[in-house]
Amino acid sequence: MGRGLTFGVVGACALIVVGCGGSGGGTSTSAMPSSSSASSTAAPRPVVNPALLDVGRYPTAPRPPLGVAGDPALGAVSDAQHLADFVIGPWEVDEKLVGTYLNSYYVLNSATVLKQLGPEGIATAAGQAGMINGFASARQDPDREAMVNAVLHFPDPAAATAASKAMGEAAARQAIKGITPTVVAVPGHTDAVASTYPFTPNGSTKTSATVRSFTPRGAYVFMHFVQSVDGVDRATGLVAKAIDAQGPRIDEFTPAGDLGAVPLDPTGLLAKTLPAAVSEPAKNAVYATRGAEHFQSNPLASETLFSDTGTTEVAMGNTNVYQTKDDGAAIMIINAFSQEMTSDGMAIADTVTALPDSHCYALPQAFYCVAPAGRYAIEARSQQLADVHQQLSAQYVMLTAK
């Protein structure tokens, strides 16, 4: 199904964030439970004795309520994480766009981060217009098409309109491999500022039509990057479809009026998740399932799995915690992630002996483990097997402590 992916900006194993299967440019195919097995009814589970678990130095008690951001800079990050729930994924434009591409997701806590997604002039223009934050989702159909869909938040509609124009002009001025982009129209969207240029990757004989587009909508700018081997019309058509899909979705989002007052953990799940020590904008956050799909190795399969298991939210910290409807649903999550690891050819590693339902795998440069804890499913990753065992154990104790 969809383990988490972790790349430059974040981390989970059925999530792109923790970094299991499906890293790089391929598509991870998940072994989803069949409809006949999609029941959350489960046999009684083995009894776990927490006293037998080696938790190392990891905390085992939930943190006190996390309150509000306080610092507007932290609030901008938290608000951008929430924005992810209202940003469409490229697979919602074309179901073939599920392969991981670039970092696959970006929590944009400043205009500077846009340098990772395009010419520096685009980031400069966004900064000058007062960009607050944003979120981007990137996927590809390998060797055929790629898309980045980003939603950028500005102080007001006037700033967004000015930004879209300035960013579009900056993109059109930037020569790529000696070729200056030309202005192009996006069907049905006369307000989109777009340009195109041909691009042939090093070592490839396939030339793709590349389109960069910037479209204002209220206080937001929709930024799109699309490449297609089927030409400019196909690329601009994909941009048009993305704009059409993104518009209604962003209209559902209510941005924070006071960034210092943004709640860090509205449901309390993050306080019960091992915190990440490394500063990664996508971590130390809770996502609704729609937002969590951006971090999954196979978002379409994940959407089905989340629906079948009644998953309502995913917390991403040092570990990842999936909150499902009941104990049997958590087992379904664990089994799906385990089946995906097996079908990806990952070697089985030693499990946590005192957690009979745990599963562990040896990745090329790390170890990955999953286990249920009541209605929750846990995934953890580390370069050391003993460490990932301790993470899993500590997270289990934290979630099940009375």
PyMOL commands that set and color helices and strands:
alter all, ss='L'
color gray80, all
select helices_A, chain A and resi 35-37+50-52+72-86+90-92+111-116+120-128+157-173+232-251+259-261+270-272+289-295+299-309+327-343+385-400
alter helices_A, ss='H'
color red, helices_A
select strands_A, chain A and resi 99-108+133-141+145-153+182-184+193-199+208-217+220-228+285-288+313-316+320-323+347-349+359-362+367-373+376-382
alter strands_A, ss='S'
color yellow, strands_A
deselect
rebuild
show_as cartoon
